[in-house]
């Protein structure tokens, strides 16, 4: 049985996927396997990329890419890709936004849990069944994450919380989503519709970076000088596309890098891993590109 947390996360994630599903040609009547590799996170030592893979065998002529149907995926797992060898293994059967501990030993995911990439042992950090989007500070001591705020006078919304890596406290900071630490650890990036902000560690807004945008997954570069994010581009009444953008921390020098979702920096800040459409196999796979959007290479395969 799917619990409430899984329904919420799948609903949110399927919204991201709809940016690309309109590109797929559903012209066959037979059952086929549809695979989506996404939510990548590069290990601090540069050797691994953790990511989520979702798979479902479906009749292609019956799948509506714009229908928010939580039952279309039959399997989901957090996987580990070793970049030098291309070998993959499953760490845990769930899907979630991911981050790494600074020793590259554990992958942190919603819940909040962490899984040992060597032994696959799982430990719980904090009991919050509605948590999502965990991000660890550069010194490895604190975690920002999102959870649901409930108020009887309004609809539930998302709030950003702070805890330590032992889960010994839980502090509400600000309403919003998509937090990401600045490398200095004294501020963080977050989105609250329709603006992208920087706040201090008490949740006080310091700066507005972008206004009137529909942003997903903003991330500081390792040196804190740049930000990557996704923004939606709508053509006509129904066609939706998501592009990856690069800007500086003043919200200037904006550059479109490529079409894709869920970008993450390499540890040295020279490359970006992201999820993008593979027209040869009709699926979402992981790609790596340079920070100018050039020299793209596919690192996972939907077959």
C-alpha positions as CSV (number, residue, x, y, z in Angstrom):
1,X,0.0,0.0,0.0
2,X,1.3,3.5,-0.9
3,X,1.4,5.8,2.1
4,X,0.6,9.5,2.1
5,X,4.2,10.5,1.7
6,X,4.6,8.4,-1.5
7,X,1.5,9.8,-3.0
8,X,2.7,13.4,-2.4
9,X,6.1,12.8,-3.8
10,X,4.9,10.9,-6.9
11,X,2.4,13.7,-7.6
12,X,5.1,16.3,-7.4
13,X,7.6,14.3,-9.5
14,X,5.1,13.4,-12.2
15,X,4.5,17.1,-12.6
16,X,8.2,17.5,-13.5
17,X,8.1,14.5,-15.9
18,X,5.1,16.0,-17.9
19,X,7.5,18.6,-19.3
20,X,9.0,15.9,-21.5
21,X,6.3,13.3,-22.0
22,X,4.8,15.4,-24.8
23,X,7.9,14.7,-26.8
24,X,7.3,11.0,-26.8
25,X,5.4,9.5,-29.8
26,X,2.9,7.0,-28.5
27,X,2.3,5.3,-31.8
28,X,2.5,1.6,-30.8
29,X,-0.3,-0.5,-29.5
30,X,1.8,-3.2,-27.8
31,X,3.0,-3.2,-24.2
32,X,6.4,-1.6,-23.7
33,X,8.7,-0.7,-20.8
34,X,9.0,3.0,-20.1
35,X,11.9,4.0,-17.9
36,X,12.8,7.3,-16.3
37,X,16.2,8.1,-14.8
38,X,16.2,11.3,-12.8
39,X,17.0,13.1,-9.6
40,X,20.8,12.7,-9.9
41,X,23.2,13.6,-7.1
42,X,27.0,13.6,-7.7
43,X,29.1,12.3,-4.8
44,X,31.6,14.7,-3.3
45,X,34.6,12.5,-4.3
46,X,33.3,12.6,-7.9
47,X,33.2,8.8,-8.3
48,X,29.5,8.1,-8.2
49,X,26.1,9.5,-9.1
50,X,23.1,8.4,-7.1
51,X,19.8,8.7,-9.0
52,X,16.2,7.4,-9.1
53,X,14.8,5.1,-11.7
54,X,11.1,4.5,-12.3
55,X,9.9,1.8,-14.6
56,X,6.5,0.6,-15.8
57,X,5.3,-1.7,-18.5
58,X,2.3,-0.1,-20.2
59,X,0.2,-0.1,-23.3
60,X,1.6,3.0,-25.0
61,X,-1.7,4.0,-26.6
62,X,-3.4,4.2,-23.2
63,X,-0.9,6.4,-21.4
64,X,-2.0,10.1,-21.1
65,X,1.2,12.1,-20.5
66,X,-0.8,15.0,-18.9
67,X,-2.8,12.9,-16.5
68,X,-1.5,12.9,-12.9
69,X,-1.9,9.1,-12.5
70,X,0.0,7.8,-9.5
71,X,-0.3,4.2,-10.5
72,X,1.5,4.3,-13.9
73,X,4.9,3.4,-12.4
74,X,5.3,-0.2,-11.1
75,X,8.8,0.1,-9.7
76,X,11.0,2.8,-8.3
77,X,14.5,2.6,-6.8
78,X,17.5,4.7,-5.8
79,X,20.4,3.5,-7.8
80,X,24.2,4.0,-7.6
81,X,26.2,4.6,-10.8
82,X,30.0,4.1,-10.7
83,X,31.3,6.6,-13.3
84,X,34.6,4.8,-14.0
85,X,33.0,1.5,-14.8
86,X,29.4,2.3,-15.6
87,X,28.2,-0.3,-13.1
88,X,24.9,0.2,-11.4
89,X,23.3,-1.2,-8.3
90,X,20.1,-0.6,-6.4
91,X,20.4,0.9,-2.9
92,X,16.8,1.1,-1.8
93,X,13.4,0.7,-3.4
94,X,11.9,4.2,-3.2
95,X,12.4,7.4,-5.0
96,X,13.3,10.8,-3.6
97,X,15.4,13.9,-4.0
98,X,18.9,12.9,-2.9
99,X,22.1,14.3,-1.3
100,X,25.4,12.9,-0.1
101,X,27.2,13.0,3.2
102,X,30.6,14.7,2.8
103,X,32.6,11.5,3.1
104,X,30.7,10.1,0.1
105,X,29.7,7.1,2.2
106,X,25.9,7.7,2.6
107,X,23.1,8.9,0.4
108,X,20.4,10.9,2.2
109,X,16.8,10.7,1.1
110,X,13.3,11.7,2.3
111,X,12.0,10.4,5.6
112,X,14.8,11.4,6.6
113,X,17.0,8.4,6.0
114,X,20.5,7.6,4.8
115,X,21.7,4.5,3.1
116,X,25.3,3.2,3.2
117,X,26.5,2.9,-0.5
118,X,28.9,0.1,0.5
119,X,26.8,-2.1,2.7
120,X,23.3,-0.8,1.8
121,X,22.6,-0.5,5.5
122,X,19.8,2.1,6.2
123,X,19.7,4.5,9.2
124,X,17.0,7.0,10.1
125,X,18.1,10.5,10.8
126,X,14.8,12.2,11.6
127,X,11.2,11.0,11.9
128,X,9.2,13.2,9.4
129,X,7.2,11.1,7.1
130,X,6.3,14.1,4.9
131,X,9.8,15.4,4.5
132,X,11.5,15.8,1.1
133,X,14.4,17.5,-0.7
134,X,17.1,17.0,2.0
135,X,20.4,19.0,1.4
136,X,23.5,18.8,3.6
137,X,25.6,21.8,4.4
138,X,29.2,22.0,3.1
139,X,30.6,21.3,6.5
140,X,28.4,18.2,6.8
141,X,26.8,19.2,10.1
142,X,23.3,20.4,9.1
143,X,20.4,19.4,6.8
144,X,17.8,21.6,5.2
145,X,14.6,19.9,4.0
146,X,11.0,20.5,3.1
147,X,7.9,19.3,4.9
148,X,4.2,20.0,4.9
149,X,2.8,22.9,6.9
150,X,-0.8,22.4,8.1
151,X,-3.1,25.2,9.0
152,X,-6.8,24.8,9.6
153,X,-7.4,28.2,8.0
154,X,-5.8,27.4,4.7
155,X,-4.6,24.6,2.4
156,X,-1.4,22.7,3.3
157,X,1.8,24.3,2.0
158,X,5.5,23.5,2.1
159,X,7.9,24.8,4.7
160,X,11.7,24.6,4.9
161,X,13.2,23.2,8.1
162,X,16.6,22.8,9.6
163,X,18.1,19.9,11.5
164,X,21.5,18.4,12.3
165,X,22.8,15.2,10.9
166,X,21.8,13.4,14.0
167,X,18.2,14.7,13.8
168,X,18.4,16.0,17.4
169,X,16.2,19.1,16.6
170,X,13.8,20.4,14.1
171,X,13.5,24.1,13.4
172,X,11.1,25.8,11.0
173,X,12.7,28.5,8.9
174,X,10.5,29.8,6.1
175,X,7.6,28.8,3.8
176,X,9.0,27.6,0.5
177,X,10.5,24.7,-1.5
178,X,13.7,23.6,-3.2
179,X,16.3,24.7,-0.5
180,X,20.0,24.6,-1.3
181,X,22.9,25.6,0.9
182,X,25.4,28.3,-0.1
183,X,28.9,26.7,0.2
184,X,29.7,29.2,3.0
185,X,26.9,27.6,5.1
186,X,25.6,31.0,6.3
187,X,22.7,31.2,3.8
188,X,20.5,29.2,1.5
189,X,18.6,29.4,-1.7
190,X,14.9,28.6,-1.9
191,X,11.8,29.2,-4.1
192,X,8.4,30.5,-3.0
193,X,6.1,31.1,-5.9
194,X,6.8,33.2,-7.9
195,X,10.2,34.3,-6.7
196,X,13.7,32.8,-6.1
197,X,15.3,34.0,-2.8
198,X,18.4,33.8,-0.6
199,X,17.7,33.6,3.1
200,X,20.0,33.4,6.2
201,X,20.0,30.4,8.5
202,X,17.1,31.9,10.6
203,X,14.9,32.1,7.5
204,X,15.2,35.9,7.0
205,X,15.2,36.8,3.3
206,X,18.4,38.5,2.3
207,X,17.9,38.9,-1.4
208,X,15.5,38.2,-4.3
209,X,17.3,36.6,-7.2
210,X,14.6,36.1,-9.7
211,X,11.0,37.3,-9.9
212,X,7.8,35.9,-11.5
213,X,9.3,32.5,-12.5
214,X,8.1,28.9,-12.3
215,X,11.3,27.4,-11.0
216,X,12.3,23.9,-10.0
217,X,15.6,22.6,-8.4
218,X,17.8,25.7,-8.1
219,X,21.4,24.8,-7.0
220,X,24.4,26.9,-6.0
221,X,27.7,26.1,-7.8
222,X,30.4,24.7,-5.6
223,X,32.1,28.1,-5.4
224,X,28.8,29.9,-4.7
225,X,29.1,32.2,-7.7
226,X,26.5,30.7,-10.0
227,X,23.0,29.1,-9.9
228,X,21.5,26.4,-12.1
229,X,17.7,25.9,-12.2
230,X,14.8,24.7,-14.4
231,X,12.1,26.9,-15.7
232,X,9.0,25.9,-17.6
233,X,8.3,27.1,-21.2
234,X,4.8,26.7,-22.5
235,X,4.0,26.5,-26.2
236,X,0.3,27.0,-27.1
237,X,-2.3,25.7,-24.7
238,X,-0.8,22.4,-23.6
239,X,2.8,21.8,-24.8
240,X,5.2,22.2,-21.9
241,X,9.0,22.1,-21.9
242,X,11.6,22.6,-19.2
243,X,15.0,24.2,-19.8
244,X,18.0,24.3,-17.6
245,X,19.3,27.9,-17.0
246,X,22.6,29.3,-15.6
247,X,22.7,32.6,-13.8
248,X,25.0,34.5,-11.4
249,X,24.0,35.1,-7.8
250,X,22.8,38.6,-8.8
251,X,20.2,37.0,-11.1
252,X,22.0,38.3,-14.1
253,X,23.9,36.9,-17.1
254,X,21.1,34.3,-17.6
255,X,21.9,31.6,-20.2
256,X,19.9,28.7,-21.4
257,X,22.0,25.5,-21.3
258,X,19.8,22.8,-22.6
259,X,16.3,21.1,-22.4
260,X,16.2,19.0,-19.2
261,X,15.2,18.7,-15.5
262,X,16.9,18.2,-12.1
263,X,20.4,19.6,-12.8
264,X,23.2,19.0,-10.3
265,X,26.8,20.3,-10.2
266,X,29.9,18.1,-10.3
267,X,32.0,18.5,-7.2
268,X,34.6,20.7,-9.1
269,X,31.9,22.8,-10.7
270,X,33.0,22.1,-14.2
271,X,30.2,19.8,-15.3
272,X,26.4,19.4,-14.7
273,X,24.5,16.1,-14.6
274,X,20.8,16.2,-15.5
275,X,17.8,14.2,-16.6
276,X,16.9,14.6,-20.3
277,X,14.9,13.0,-23.0
278,X,16.5,10.3,-25.2
279,X,14.8,10.3,-28.5
280,X,16.4,7.1,-29.7
281,X,14.9,5.0,-26.8
282,X,11.9,7.2,-25.9
283,X,12.9,7.6,-22.3
284,X,14.4,9.9,-19.7
285,X,18.1,9.2,-19.1
286,X,21.0,10.9,-17.3
287,X,23.3,13.2,-19.2
288,X,26.5,15.1,-18.4
289,X,27.4,18.4,-20.0
290,X,29.9,21.2,-19.5
291,X,28.7,24.4,-17.8
292,X,28.3,26.1,-21.2
293,X,25.9,23.4,-22.3
294,X,28.4,21.8,-24.7
295,X,29.8,18.3,-25.0
296,X,26.7,16.4,-23.8
297,X,27.1,12.7,-23.1
298,X,24.6,10.1,-22.1
299,X,25.6,8.1,-18.9
300,X,22.5,5.9,-18.4
301,X,20.4,3.9,-20.9
302,X,16.7,3.2,-20.7
303,X,17.1,-0.3,-22.2
